[in-house]
Amino acid sequence: MSQLIKIFPKKKGVSPVIATVLLIAMVIVIGLIIFLWFRGFNESAIIKLGKNVELVCNDVVFSATYDSSTLSIINDGTVSIFNMNLKILKAGSHETKNLGDYDWPETGLDQGEVTSININLDDDVEEIVLIPILAGKSEKGNRAFVCKEQNGIEISLI
């Protein structure tokens, strides 16, 4: 026993107050994680064309071109596109804009429809990505759903 005292002289632990604060903080964080996890289960699915809107995103078909400040978009598919996000990629950064803030049609783009939007992009923009937004129905009424970037179209400007 005296050897242990020689090896670890004056060994001190965490004070009870600090230990209590740490335990309470950990319990709150764990409770918050569980709350957010269960909240994800509670959100109602958005339905479009009788399917979950995430699956409908795979059926969206459109084409787009950008030439001298004019972005032209054609809905080549059978799914109506409610709106679009425009992701602007520059060297080392990006920003996302909603085309609804420009001349996007209020009713969206139905099958075969075309729209042209005037957007002035900086000279250092390397690429733009158009990401469709679909409208569907849920228990809470009509809602918009932003598709994943993989459902979008990339346009290189270099």
Secondary structure, 3 states (H helix, E strand, C coil): CHHHHHHCCCCCCCCHHHHHHHHHHHHHHHHHHHHHHHHHHHCCCCEECCEEHHHHHHHCCEEEEEECCEEEEEECCCCCECEEEEEEEECCEEEEEEHHHCCCCCCCECCCCEEEEECCCCCCEEEEEEEEEEEEEECCEEEEEECCHHHCEEEECC
